[in-house]
Amino acid sequence: MSVNDKIRLMREAKELTQEQVAEKLEMSKNGYGDIERGDSDIKLSKLAKLAEIFEVQLPELVDLSEKGALNVNFACKQNNKHLQSKVYIGSSNAELDKQQLIIELKDKELALLQREIENLKIQIAQLQKINALLEKDQGH
């Protein structure tokens, strides 16, 4: 079972429509549908938001453990039900490729955030210089 299949199952278990989830993610229904079908890659930030919507931890959403066992474990508040199951999948190159893509996306997002942090540090340094010059001018 792929992550996109798990997302679909969790949405259905929560009795949410694609439109409702898309609205919570602030995206189009078609864009969200592409994610569920596996036609579109999903950003880590969207995965984190989905985990919040489904009331699970992010690792549970993408967890592939026990040599190919995919844990589907979440609570359905609307029905006061607790669903838990394990679906065993063979170790496939396609699934490993998908997991590698998730890691690559995470790495790209981290790199972007690191660049943003560096730019903010530069801006802070410039503002501190301006502040020091203003204080020096006010002192004279």
C-alpha positions as CSV (number, residue, x, y, z in Angstrom):
1,M,0.0,0.0,0.0
2,S,1.3,3.4,-1.0
3,V,1.2,6.6,1.0
4,N,-1.5,8.0,-1.3
5,D,-3.6,4.9,-0.8
6,K,-3.2,5.3,3.0
7,I,-4.3,9.0,2.7
8,R,-7.4,7.9,0.8
9,L,-8.3,5.2,3.4
10,M,-7.8,7.6,6.3
11,R,-10.0,10.3,4.6
12,E,-12.7,7.7,3.9
13,A,-12.5,6.4,7.5
14,K,-12.9,9.9,8.8
15,E,-15.9,10.2,6.4
16,L,-14.5,13.3,4.8
17,T,-14.9,14.2,1.1
18,Q,-12.0,15.1,-1.1
19,E,-13.4,18.6,-1.2
20,Q,-13.4,18.9,2.6
21,V,-9.8,17.8,2.8
22,A,-8.8,19.9,-0.1
23,E,-10.4,22.9,1.6
24,K,-8.5,22.2,4.9
25,L,-5.3,22.0,2.9
26,E,-6.1,25.2,1.1
27,M,-5.8,23.6,-2.3
28,S,-8.1,22.6,-5.2
29,K,-10.2,19.4,-5.2
30,N,-8.4,18.4,-8.4
31,G,-5.0,19.0,-6.8
32,Y,-5.9,16.9,-3.8
33,G,-7.4,14.2,-6.0
34,D,-4.0,14.0,-7.8
35,I,-2.3,13.3,-4.5
36,E,-4.7,10.5,-3.6
37,R,-4.2,8.9,-7.1
38,G,-0.5,9.2,-6.8
39,D,-0.3,11.5,-9.8
40,S,1.3,14.4,-7.8
41,D,4.0,14.5,-5.3
42,I,3.1,16.0,-1.9
43,K,5.1,18.5,0.1
44,L,6.2,17.6,3.6
45,S,4.2,20.5,4.9
46,K,1.0,19.1,3.3
47,L,1.8,15.7,4.7
48,A,2.1,17.3,8.1
49,K,-1.3,19.1,7.7
50,L,-2.9,15.8,6.6
51,A,-1.6,14.1,9.7
52,E,-3.2,16.8,11.7
53,I,-6.5,16.5,9.9
54,F,-6.5,12.7,10.4
55,E,-5.3,13.1,14.0
56,V,-2.2,11.0,13.6
57,Q,1.4,11.6,14.0
58,L,3.3,12.3,10.7
59,P,5.4,9.1,11.0
60,E,2.2,7.1,11.3
61,L,1.0,8.5,8.0
62,V,4.1,7.4,6.1
63,D,5.2,4.5,8.3
64,L,6.4,1.4,6.5
65,S,7.7,-0.9,9.2
66,E,8.1,-4.6,10.1
67,K,9.6,-5.5,6.7
68,G,6.8,-4.2,4.6
69,A,3.9,-4.0,7.0
70,L,2.1,-0.7,6.7
71,N,0.4,0.2,9.9
72,V,-3.0,1.9,9.5
73,N,-3.9,3.0,13.0
74,F,-6.1,6.0,13.7
75,A,-9.2,7.0,15.6
76,C,-12.4,8.1,14.0
77,K,-13.9,10.7,16.2
78,Q,-17.1,11.1,14.2
79,N,-18.1,7.4,14.8
80,N,-16.3,6.8,18.1
81,K,-14.5,4.0,16.4
82,H,-10.9,2.9,16.6
83,L,-9.6,1.2,13.5
84,Q,-6.4,-0.7,13.3
85,S,-5.1,-3.0,10.7
86,K,-1.8,-4.1,9.1
87,V,-1.5,-4.6,5.4
88,Y,1.6,-6.6,4.4
89,I,3.2,-5.7,1.2
90,G,6.2,-7.2,-0.4
91,S,9.4,-5.2,-0.5
92,S,9.1,-3.7,-4.0
93,N,11.3,-1.3,-5.8
94,A,8.4,0.9,-6.6
95,E,7.6,1.4,-2.9
96,L,11.2,2.0,-2.1
97,D,11.4,4.6,-4.9
98,K,8.3,6.3,-3.4
99,Q,10.0,6.4,0.0
100,Q,13.1,7.8,-1.6
101,L,11.1,10.5,-3.2
102,I,9.6,11.4,0.1
103,I,13.1,11.7,1.6
104,E,14.3,13.8,-1.4
105,L,11.3,16.1,-1.0
106,K,12.1,16.5,2.7
107,D,15.7,17.2,1.9
108,K,14.8,19.8,-0.7
109,E,12.4,21.5,1.8
110,L,15.1,21.5,4.4
111,A,17.6,23.1,2.0
112,L,15.0,25.8,1.1
113,L,14.4,26.5,4.8
114,Q,18.2,26.7,5.4
115,R,18.6,29.2,2.6
116,E,15.7,31.2,4.1
117,I,17.4,31.2,7.5
118,E,20.7,32.4,6.0
119,N,18.8,35.2,4.1
120,L,17.1,36.2,7.4
121,K,20.5,36.3,9.2
122,I,21.9,38.6,6.5
123,Q,18.8,40.9,6.9
124,I,19.3,40.9,10.7
125,A,22.9,41.8,10.4
126,Q,22.1,44.7,8.0
127,L,19.4,46.0,10.3
128,Q,21.8,45.8,13.3
129,K,24.3,47.9,11.3
130,I,21.6,50.5,10.4
131,N,20.5,50.6,14.1
132,A,24.1,51.1,15.2
133,L,24.5,54.0,12.7
134,L,21.3,55.6,13.9
135,E,22.3,55.3,17.5
136,K,25.7,56.9,16.6
137,D,24.0,59.8,14.8
138,Q,21.6,60.4,17.7
139,G,24.6,60.5,20.1
140,H,26.1,63.5,18.3
